[in-house]
Amino acid sequence: MPEAPFGARRPHPVADVPPAALADGQAPAKGWLLALVAARPLRDAPALPVPDLARDAPALCAAVLRAVGSEAELRRLESGGDLADLAGRAGKLAGATGPAAAVAAVAALRAALWEALTTTMAPLDAATTAALAERLAFVCDAVAAATLGAAALAGAAAPPGAAAPPAEATPASGEDAVASFRVRDARGDWEAAVERLAAGARPFALLAVEVDDAPRLAAADAQGAAEALARIERAVRDELRPGDVLGREEDGRLWIVAADRGATGARALAERLADAVAAVPALRGAPLSVSIGLAASPAGGADRDELTARADESLYAARAAGVPIA
């Protein structure tokens, strides 16, 4: 697996993970199973491979938790590691029938692990919460990558003339997928707006908006992901006032600077944005969603770096908890 996909840094391991109560993976595996059942129509529940999940999910959950706390354990899950095959079976264990469903299954796994960690390790301070959320998301991205890779290999090994899975695209690969997914950077506009408003001591809110699982969606369908991201950006833009500033740090990651909004106004805006994105048509059956982080100035700190750090912490906490806004 690349050192850090799409330019993101590799988060550091978090001390004291896994806690002893979760070391065998049983509790989060049960949470994952319940989440998978809840996400399916009742008529589809029998399609879940419950015996396989009951057998292997605890080991997968335990391995992911160890990887949150150890770089050496993370390497075991990545390509070439002795647990890479286990990570690659995550989608199959959840009964996923294609790349989008596999990504959704790993997202449910992450949410179950997050709930187990935050319940068992409470109380956590803000810095530890943010570090834990970021590291867990990164490790689960490694699991999603392994799952998609296993699905691609299975497709390549299918005998000639075998029917292709319906309603799922063959994953794009290599530079072609990245080239069709990348778009123009708009980083300078929102940063300049933050500095201008901070210098004038004018109240404002900064929102970080990130499309959930954007890299994995691109791996499954680069062209479809690019079109979906464009629709999401239009939906976000439609919710903004004329004076608000929207900037794109990278594909699937947006920043919004909203003058004259405090914490309450920022949350109200974030809720509208989450609802607007949820209304965007799904990509190959996978609903689209965003995680949103909030920081208000002066309450959140007037310095640009401090504000962006607070917004990032809030975003990671929301994503790890499986909710749009923490």
Disulfide bonds with the S-S distance in Angstrom:
none
